Amino acid sequence: MVKKIEIVGLGAGDLEQLPVGVYKKLLQAPQLFLRTKEHPVIPELEKEGLSYTSFDSVYEKYDQFEAVYEEIARTLLNLAHTEAVIYAVPGHPLVAERTVQLLLEYGPKEEVEITIGGGQSFLDALFASLKIDPVEGFQLLDGTALASSQLQIDQHIIISQVYDQFVASNVKLTLMEKLPDDYQVYIVTAAGSKKEHIEKLPLYELDRNISINNLTSVYVPPVTEEEILLKNFSKLCAIISELRGPNGCPWDKEQTHESLKKYLIEETYEVIDAIDSEDIDHLIEELGDVLLQVLLHAQIGEDDGYFSIDDVIEGVSAKMIRRHPHVFGNVSVANSEEVLQNWQEIKKQEKGEAPSTILEGVSKSLPNLLRAYELQKKAAKVGFDWQEIAPALAKVKEELEEFVNELDGTVEGLERAKREFGDILFAFVNVARFLKIHPEEALYETNEKFTRRFQYIEEKVKASGRPFEDYTLEELDQFWDEAKRKEGK
């Protein structure tokens, strides 16, 4: 016996639109299964003696639609082992029908033949009812699994499977991530049938409409307003491309990878400043400035014919998947330490040949305090490190003594003192690393503290009406001590 499931479509409208072949097959089927009986043609076919089994009750068993579709597919496959199965779905079987996709996936594995019959897609009726041309670009999305990252708001968007108020609410909230609350959308129910109903309403009212049922779709017209499109990544890329285009900005067109280096460093420190000040609005702005630098470099790469932003995104996406096998693979980790160990091991495998030096990878472009920290970390990984803090502290004292000894007032002594001063800083970084204190962050806090206290001195001097030059160091120190006391230090 050939194990077989034949899938037919009930079309998008009334009985008059049902193909004759499908009409006969439905009435003559010895055993007919419906995903849902809530369709305009079913009551009319019932008058002609249609007999069927529907899966509507399965929807009541689960909170997630995927579980519903899984059970329907598994039930049909099990039945197909003992009898021929005809399965009918709304619209066309290959348009927005998850159960059909599951059957096409599972059927060959269980040696069950899956065939697709006719049926008019609801899209044809919907395009006609809304009078839109899909050649302008459109998306068909599933309302039960909608994500804002899918939305191309400059195209026609049709969201199917909006069965009820719960799905409509999720669709509304997802659309609001990209669109204004009052953006005008359409609820289209039973498109192409006698009961067709189209209603235009603001987005925030989407889930308040009581007419929503299993024949409902939501239509979102393309966005043309510039201020809304500004949220689109593609819009930002287009802006950068235009800035460097023939009619763009002279400054932007002159930039190179080399000329932009200083701006990337500056913007990165601005981000750190925003984080330290806990200013979210400032952080949003500064992250945008860093992204601007990335896109400028990518556009230069594209203009030169070497790479584009797509290559950058592809590279980092592939890297994240490779280096997180505990998320995207079957590797288990107990804690973040193991994550870092795996990361380093995968990184070694990616590099292939052994590095020419253990210190490879520490950029010379780093601020030197940070570079010292990273160099010491690399050396420590192979055991070149003290096991306790006492020798590290002793090294600081040793370097300080050598520095003082070189201060003999000669030019040669000053040059030697400069080298010893660097040694002191390097030794202090070692102590910081041993204590898990990040030297860059520690120095930042000290700089901020100095700024606050010196500004307090400025305020006191200004309030006195006297110039700085009139104050002795001892008097200024008194203001400094006042600032310390006000901070509770």
N, C-alpha and C positions, 0 to 999 in steps of 0.2 A: 504494500500500500504506500502510495506517495503521500508524505506528510506535507500539508499545504495550508497556508493562510492567504486568502484573497482579500485585499483591502480595497474598499470602494468609498467614494466621496458622496456625501449627501448634498453637495452644492452649497451655494451661499444664500439661496432664496427659497421661493415657493416651489411647489410640485411642477409647475409649468416649465421651470428652468432645469429640471432634472433630466439628464440624458436618457433616452428610451432604454438603452442597454442596461444602465444602472437600475432604472425603474423595474424592469422585468426581473433582474437578478435579485433584487430585494424581496419582491413578492414571491419568487419561486424558491428562495433559499430554505432548505430544510431546517437549518439552525443558523439564525442571524444574531450577531452580537453588535450592540451599539455602545460607543464610548459614553454617549449621553442621549437620552430620548428627548431632551429639550432642544428641539429643532423644528422649524416650520413645516417640513414635509412629513414628519412622523404622524401628527394627528390626522392628516389627510390620507396617509397610507393605511392607518389603522381602520379607517372606514372601508378600505378594500380588503380587509382581512389580514393585514400584516402581523406576523408573529415574531417576537424578538426577546432577547435578554439584554438588559442595559447594565452598565457598570456605575450608574449614578450613586448607588449605595456605598461604593468604595470611597467616594469623596468624603463621606462622613467619618471614615475610620482614621484618617491621618491629618496631621497639621501641615504637612509639606506635600506639595503637588508631585514632587519627584517620586515619593513613596506610592502615591496613587497610580502614577504611570507605570511604575515597576510592577505592581501587583496585577494591573490589567494585562501587561505584556506577558508576564509569567503564566497567568491563567490561560491566555489564548494559546501559548506554546504547549502547555500541558494538554489542552484539549486537542491540539493538532496531532498528537501522537495516536489518537484513537478515532478521529473523525475529521472530515473536511470542514474548515472554518471559514465563514464569511464575516468580515468585520467592517462595520461602517462608521465613518467619522464625519463630522461637519466639514464643509468646504471641500478642498482637494486634499488627498492623503499626504501629499508631500509639502504642504504649506502649513507651517505652525502646528504640527502634530507630533508631539514628543513620543507618544506611544508607538507611532509608526517608525520613528527613528530607532527606538529600542528594539522593535521586532526585526528591523533590517540588520541591526547589530547582532542580536542573539540568535536569529533564525539559522544562519549557516552553521553556527557552532553546534546546534542541536539537530542538524540535517532536516530542517523544516524550510520548505520553499516559500518565499514571500513574494506575492505578485501584487501589482498596483493597478487598480481599475480607474475608471474615470471620475469625474466630479469637477464642478466649477469652483475655482478658488474665490474666496471672499474678496480677494484683492481686486479682481476685475470689477466687481460691483462697487467696491469702495472707491476706486479711482474714478469711476463714472459718476457716482453720487457726489463726490467732493470736487469733481471737475479738475483733477490734477494730472499732470503728465509725469510719469515716473522717470522719464529720460532726464529730467532735471536733477535727478539724484534723490533716492529715498532709502530709508532704513525700515526694515520690518523687525521688531523686537518683541521678546516675550515678556509680558507684564509680570509674570510670576518669578522671573529671575533677572530683573532689570538692574543695571549698574550705571552710575553716572558716567563712568569711563567709556561706555559704549556710545554715548550720545554725540551725534554729529549735528549740532543744532542749526547749521546752515543748510540742511537738507530737509525734505519732507520726512517726518517720522511717524510711522504707524506702529502702535503698540497693541498687540493682540493678547488674548487670554486674560482680559480684564473681567473676571467672572463676577466679582462682588465688591462690596465696599472696602473690604480688607485689602484686596489686591489694588484697588483704586487708590487707597491711602498710601501704600508703598510706592506706587507709580508717581503720585503727587509729590511725595517727599523727595524722591530721586530727581524728578524734573526740576524741583525748586533749588537743587544744588547748582543748576546751570541757568535757570530762567527766573525772572521776577515772579512774585506771587500772583500778580494780576495778569500774567501773560495769557492771551486768549487761545484756548484749545477747543477741540471738538469731541463730543461723545457720539459715536456712530453705532447704532444698534440695528441688527438685521438688515444690513445693507443689501439692496437689490430685491427685497421682498415687499409684500404688501404692508408689512408692519415696520418698514424702514423708519427710523427716527434719528435725526441729526440735530444736535443741540450745541450751540456755541456758548462757552462760559469761561470765566477766569479760572486759572489753574487752582487757586486755593479752594474752589468749590467742587473740585473733581470728585472727591469721595463723599459728597453730600447728595449726589444724584441717586434717587431711588429707582431709576429705570435701568440701572446696570444689571446685566445678566450674562449668560454664557455666550451670547451672540454680540457682545459689546467689544468695540475697539476704540482706542483713543488716537486721535490725529493731532499732531503738533506741527503747525505750519513752519516753514523755514524762517529763521531769524534774519532780519535785515538790519536791525538797529545796531549801529556801530558799538555803542556802550555795552550791549549784551555780549557781542562777539568777542569783546576784549578778554573774556575768560577762556577762550579757546587757545590751546597751545599752538595750533596751526596758524591762528591769526598773528600771534607773536612772531612766529617764524617768518610769516609773510612781511611783517613790518621790518624785521631785520634785513630781509632780502631786498626790500625796496630802499632801505637806507643806503645799502651798498650797491644799488643798481645804477644804471646810467643817469637817471634823474634824481639820484639820492643826495645824501649829505656829503659835502667835500671832506669833512673830518673823518666820517665813518669809512669812506672809500680809501682813505690814505692808510688806515690802520693795518698792521701786520701782527703775526703772532708775537714777535719781539716787542713791538711798541705797546702791546696790551698787557704785558707781564705785570707792570707796576700797578695797573688798575685792578687786576685780579687779586693781588696781595692786599691792596688797600680795602677792597670790598669785603674780603674774607675777614679782615680785622674788624670791619664795621659790623659784620654779623656777630662776631664774638662779643663786641661791645653791647649789642642789642640783647644778647642772651644774658650777659652779666647784669644788665640794668633791668632785666625782666620786663621789657617793654615789647609787648606782642605786636603792636602796630609798626614799631620801628623794625622789629625782626622780619615782618612780612616784606617791608620795603627793601631791607638790605638783602634778604634772600633773593628778591627779584633782581637786585643789582648783580648778584653773583650769577644768577641764571642768564642775565643779559650778557655777561662776559663769556659764558659757555657758548651761547648762541652766536656771538660775534666770531669766536674762534671757529665754530662749525661752519659758519657762512664763508669765512675766509678759505677754509678747507675745500668747500664746495666750489667757490669761485676759482680756486687754483686747480680744481679737478682731482683732488686727492681723497677727500672724504666729505661726508655730510652729517647732519645731526642724526640721521637714521643709523649711520654706522656707529656713532657714539652710543646711541640708545641700545642698539643690538649688542655691542660689546659689553656694556655694563649689565644688561639683562642676562646674557649668557654667563658672565662671571658670577653674578649673584646666585644663579641656579647651581653652577658647578661647586661653588664654595659653601653652599648650604645643603649638603646631602641629607642632613637630619630633618630638613623641611621638605625638600623636593625629591628625596630618595628614601632609602630604607636604613640609613645609618641612625643609631641611637646615641644620644649624649645625655650625660647626667647634669651638667652645669655649664656655665659660660666659659670656664677654663678649658673644658674639652672642646668647646666650639672654637676657641682661639687656636688650640693645638691642631685641630683638623684644618682650620683655615691656613695655617702656616705650612702644613704638610702638602695640602693641595696646591698651594702657591709654589712650593718647590717643584712639584711634579709638572706644573705648567711651564716653569722656566726651563725645564729640560736639563741642560748642562749645569754642573756645579758652578756657583759664582766664583769669580776670580779672587774675591776677598769676602770675608764674613761681613764686612761693613757695607757691602753693596746694597743699594736701595735707600741709603740715607742721603737725601738731596742736599747739594751745596747751597741751594737757594733758600733753605730754611733759615729763620732767625738763629743766630749762633748759640744762644742759650738753649733753644729747642734742639738744635743739631747736636750739641754736646750730650743732651739727655738721650737722644736716639742712638748715638754712637755707643754710649755706655750700655744701653739696653742690649744692643747687638753683641757686644763683647761679653756681657754677663751670661748670655745664653750658652756660651761654650766654657763657662767656668772662670773667666777672667774677671773676678769680682770678690770682694771681701764677704765673709760669711757673717760678720757682726759689725756693729757701727763704730766701735772703738778705733780700729785702724783707719777708718774713713775720716773720723774727726781728727785723728793725729796727723793725717795727711794735710788737712786744712791748716793746722797750726804750723806744720813744717813749711808749707808754701808761703804762709804769711810772714814767717821769719826770714825766708829767702828774699821776699819782696822788700821788707824793711832794710835788710842788709845792703840792697842795691841802691838805696836812696842816698848816694854819696855826693850828690850835687853836680856830677859830671854828665856830659852828653852820653857817654858810653854807659854809665850807670843807669841813666833814665831809659835807655833802649832796653837794657837787661831787665829793669823793673817792669817795663811794659809786658815782657814775656812772662815774668813771674806773676803779674797781675792776672793774666789769662789763666795761668795755672791755678791761682786761687779760685777763680770763678768755676773752672772745670772741677776742682775738688769739692766745692760747695754743691755743685749739681749732683755729684756722686752721693753726697750725704742726703740731699733731697730725695733722690731716687730710692735710696735705701729705706727712707722713712715713708715712701709712697706719697711724697709731696711733689706736685708738678711744679718745677721751677718757674715756668712761664706764667702759670696761674698765680703763684705766690708773689712774683714780682709785679704782676698786674695789680693785685690787691694793695701792695705797698705803694705803687704809683697813684692809685686812687686815694689812698689814705693821705699821701703827701699833698695831692691836689686839694682835698677837702680842707686840710689844716692850713695850707698856704693861702687859700682863698679866704679863710677866716681872718688871717693876718691882714690881707688886703682890705677886707671890710673894716677892720678896726682902724687901720691907717687912714682909710678914706674918711671914716666918720670923724677922725680927729682934725681933719683939715690941714694936716701937716704932710709934707712929702716924705717918701721912704728915706731919703738921704738924711733927714733930721733924726732918724732913730738909730740907736746903737744896736748891735747884735743882741746884747743882753735884753734890751726892751722888746725886740722882736721875738726873742725866745720866750718871754713871758706870755705873749699872745699865743705862741705855739702851745705852751703848757695849758693855757686856758682851753684851747681847742681840744687838747687831749682829755682834759677833765670833762668837757661837755660830751665827749664820746664815751665817757666812762672808762677811759684807758689810763 
